[in-house]
Amino acid sequence: MDYNSNRKDLVLPEYGRHIQKMVEHAVSIEDQEERTRCAKTIIGIMGNMFPHLRDVNDFKHKLWDHLAIMSDFKMNIDAPYELPEIETLNARPEKVPYKNTKISFKHYGELVEQMIAKAIVHENEEEKKHLILLIAGHMKKSLFQWNKDSVTDEKIFNDLVRLSGGKLSVEPGSKLPEFKEAVQNRNRKKRSPKRNNDKK
């Protein structure tokens, strides 16, 4: 018997072996006009296999690309789109450049350091005080997500002084929101059982 395990591997298995055989037949057609008509028929069948994708942008374009791939890029036809070439498919993507910015405290992130730099040069003193508290509050929230056991206002204020090079500090007596309590209260509400109104 002829088993699939003995046959050639499918290039795009999601279309099945019958579509692959149709593509191979289309490639073997000598007349280009007839070959193009055959290719359009195959594209229609391929599209009917995935009706939920018909409204997706460039869906037809992707079908023609898949047809070219299944034909091993030998489909010489008058396609409505520019078909990809094997060199393009096998080309390695360009290397993504990554920042090598040194971050003093990774749990606060680079954005906090940028905000601190802006706050240092801020001229309006009243706004500056409010901005410092906002930054400190954000730092506490970030640290709480990183380590819930060692979050104190004193640590946040000290880290703020270090990150700003001693140029920013919080006024004495200032307090930051207790994120730990807020999270515990929220979880307690979610876990609280529903009242049974049927009992009298």
PyMOL commands that set and color helices and strands:
alter all, ss='L'
color gray80, all
select helices_A, chain A and resi 4-6+13-28+32-48+51-53+59-70+86-90+109-120+125-146+153-163+179-191
alter helices_A, ss='H'
color red, helices_A
deselect
rebuild
show_as cartoon
